[in-house]
């Protein structure tokens, strides 16, 4: 049922983390993945509800091309926090294989596995072409059928007479992942509402659309089963620090990352490149009206996040903090958790 959160304590915050598993300049992929483990353990200790990894391909700056494997690794190195993929870009995969993989993960870590689905490729057109074995199908047209098959394979079952009805999706067990539908346009939350799924919207990609679409999701939610209720989350770029230079570095790093993606550059950022840009006249004169980033002292960040949570009518805020400095990320996650807990206690 959407909204059921198993495997976490009652003191769990309404906060989660989405990690792109960035590879910092000069480090190995192994170090990046160990860094992701360290982040997951830190946010678990701080009381976050979930730790998710994304799916991206053809990026030298990221180590998240196989989120299902990362989910297994993170699950083994944590104890309580929910772990999963946000998401699995379903057109890149077979629905049967995704069902088998996440049934296996759910058997390994009962009550802790999440599966968020996306229909974007998570990469450039050429890489998507290779991932999909050169098939010339329309992912947008195929996606509803793929999701329907996945739900059936995960336990909903196929109607009588369906050719897939006789398939056995192992391992068999009572556990199934908690399912979400990702979105950065109107498609995702509307699809989730019509199909009775939980929804996650990427405010960090489409801030101007997020609030109304998430409210609309809640109004239009249609249960698939008796007792199902709407459940939604919103991912937000956020960084908390009392150090103005650290905040500038975070904002500059994200700005450079987006600029590089648009130019087809997929290499890790150099720390000096970020620092130089953060202190440049160009950066100081930038447009400060970008509503994607929530930065500042932890108390102010949490106040804004809570306002956004209420405005979007979501159940969770998912923090996205890409950075070249993992130490600062851990400090930010901890500070936000403490400020959030304090705000809830006095609220």
N, C-alpha and C positions, 0 to 999 in steps of 0.2 A: 504494500500500500504506500503511495507517495507520502512522504513526510515522516515515515517511521525511521528512527535513527537507532540502530543497534550497535552494540560493541563499544559504546562510550558512556562515561559516567554522567550523572545528573548535573554535575557542575560544568559540563561542556559548554563552551561559549557558542554563540550564534555566528561564529567566524570560521572560515576555512582558508586554505592557501592553494593557489594554482602556481605551479612551478614549470618554467620552460626548460629547466635543467641546462642552464647556460654554461658554456665552456669559457672560462676566463682566459685572457691573453696569456699564452705561455704554458698553460697547464694541459695535462693529458685528459682524454675522455674518462679514464679511470678516476682521476682526481675529481673531475666534475661530478661523476656519479656518487663518489664518496661524499662530496659536498652536499649533494641532494639528500643523502641519508642523514647527514648532520642537521640539515634544515628540518627534515621530517621529524627527527627526534626532538629538536628544539621546540617546534610548534606543538608537538604532542605534549611535551612537558608544560607548555604555556596554556594548554586547555583548548586548543583549536579542535574543531569537529572533524575536519577532513584535510587530507593532503593529496592533491591531484597533480598528475603530470600530463602534459599536452602531447599531441602527435604532430611533429614537423619533420620534413624530409629535405635532403639536399642543402643542409645548413652546416657549415663548418663551425658555427658558433653555438650549436645546440647539440645535446646528447639525448634527444627524446624521440628518435625515430622508431623505437619499439616500446611504447608505453606499457604494454601488457607485461613485458619482462621487467621493466622498472617497477611496476606495481608489485610483482612477486618479490623483488629484492627489497623494496621498502617495507613491505608487509613483514618480511622475516626479521627486519632490524628495528621494528616498532612493536608495541604491545596492544594499544587500545584504539588509536586514532584510525578512522576510516581512511582507506587508501584506494586509489583508482585512477582511471584515465578520463581526462576531460579535454579532448575526448578521443574516442576511436572514430576516425573518419570513415564511416561505414562503406562508402563507394570504393574505398581502397581494399576492401576485405570481403571474404565470403561470410554471410550471416551464420552459416553452420559453424565455421571455424571460430568466429567471435563467441558464439554460444558455448562451444567446447572450452575455449580458453578461459572464459569468465566463470563457467561452472567449476572448472578446476581451481581457479583462484578462490572462489567462494568456499570450496571444500577445504582448501589450505588455511584460510583465514575466515572462519564463520562469523557472520555479522559485521564484517568490516570492509566489504568490497563494493565499490561504486563503478558504474559504467555510464558515462555520458556520451551520447552519440552526436556526431556532426555529419553534414553532407558536403562540406567543402573538402578540397583535396589536402589541405594543410601543406601545400607546396606549389611549385610552379607548374604550368601546363605540361611541359615535357616529362617531368618526373611523374606527374599524375598519369600520363599516357603509359609509362612503363609499369607503374604500380598496378594499373588496371589491364595489363597485358595487351595493350593496344586496342581493347574493345571500343567500338565506336558508339556505345550506348550513351544516353543522356542521363547523367547521374541524378539530376533533379526529378526526371520522370520515373527513374527506377527506385528512388529512395523510399517512398512509402511501401512498396512491395518488400524491399529489403528489411525494413523495420518490422513489418508484419511477420515475415519469416523468422526474424530474430526472436520476437516475442513468443512465437509459437515454439521455437526450439528451446527457449528458456523455461517453458512450462505451461504456456497458455494452450498449446496443442493446436493441431490443424483440424479443419472440418472433415467430416466423414467423406471418404472418397478422394481426398487430396493425395497426390502421389508421394508427398513427403511424410505422410502420416505414420508410416511404418518405420521411419528412421529412429534409431536410438542415439540420443545425444548424451554421451558419457563425459564425466562421471555422474551417475544418478545420485541425487540427494535432495534434501529439503531446502538447501540454501540456494538463493539466487541473488545476483547483485542488485543494488538499488539503482534504478534506471533514471536517467535524465536526458532531456533533449537540449542540445546546445543551440545558440542562435546569436547572430550579430545583425540580423535583419528581421523583418516581420515574419518570415517563414517559420523560424524555430519556435517562438512562443505560440504561434497559432497552431502549428502542428502538434505541439505538446497539449494545448487545450483541447483540441478536437479528439485527440487520442488518449486523453486521460493520463498524461505523463507529467512528471516533474520537469520544470524548466529552469535553464540557466541562461542568462543573457550577458553578453560581453559588452558591458558599459565601456570598457577600456578600448573597444574598437568603434562603437557607435553610440557615444554618449547622448546625442540628440534624440535617439529613438527609444532609449532604454525604459524610461519611466512609464510612458503611456502604454507601450507594448506589454510591459509586465503587469500593469493594472488590468489591461484588457485580457491578458491570459487568465487572471483570477476570475474575472466576470464571466468568461466564456468556457471555463473548464467543464468538461463533460466526463463524469466518472466511467471507467471501464468496468469496474466492479463495485458492488454495494460497499459503501463505507469509504471509498477513495475520496480524497480531498486534494485541492490544489496545493502544490508545494513549489516554491521558487527561490532562486538565488541569483545574485548579480555580482559579476566580477568587476573589481575596481582597482585601478592603479593607485597604490597608496604607499607612502613612506613617511615614517615618523622619526624626527630627530630634533635635538636642541641645537644642532650644529648647522648654521646656515650654509657653510661650504659643502657639507654632506648632502643637504637638500639640493643645492645647485648641481652637484655631481649626478645625483639621481635623475633630476629633470633633464640635464644635458645628455646623459647616457641614453635615456629613452628617446629623446629627440634624434640623436645620431643613429640609433638603431633603426628607427622608422625611415629616416632618410636613406640609410644603406639598403634596406629592403626594397625601397622604391627604385633604387639604382642597380639592383641585382647584386649587391655586395653582401656576402654571407659569412664574413670572417669575424672573429672576436674583436671587440673594441680594445684598443690599447689604453691603459689607465691614464697615460699622459695626454692622449688624444681627448679623453673625456675632460680632464682637468683644464686643459688649454681652452677647450670650447666653453666650458662652464664659466671661465673668467674672461671671455672675449666680449668685445663690444657688441658683436652680432647677437650673442646670447642675452646680454643685458637688455638689448632693445627688442627682444622677441615679443610676440603676441602673448600676453599674460591671461588671455580670456579662454585658453584651452581648458575645457572642463573635464578632461580625462583624468588629470592627476590631482590627488588629494595629498598634500604635503604640509609639514609644519610640526609644531610640538604635538606630542601624542594626544593630549587632551583635546586640542583643536581638531586633529585628524579624526578622532573618535566622534566628536560632536557632529562633524560633517558626514561621516559614514552613517551615523544613526539617523540623521536627517534624510539621507539618500535612501536608507532602508525603509523608512516610513513612507517616503514619497513613492517609492516603487512598489510598496506593499509586499516585500519579499521576506522570506523566512531566514535567509542567510546572506551575509556579505562574504564574498570570496576575494581575498587580498592577492593582488598581483604585484610583485616587487622585483622586476628584473634589474640587475645591478652588476657592476664589475667587482663589487666588494661584498663577499658573503658574510663577513663579520658585521657590517652595517645592517645587512638584511636581518640577521638574527636579532640584533638589538632592536630594530624596528618592530619585528613581530612581537617580541616580548613587551615592548613599551605599549603597543596598541592593545595587546591582551590585558595588560594591567589597567590601562585607562578604561577599556571597555567594561571590565569587571567592576571597577569602581563606579562607573556611570550607571550600570545596572543596579548596583547595591543601593545607591542613593535615589534611584528613579522610582 
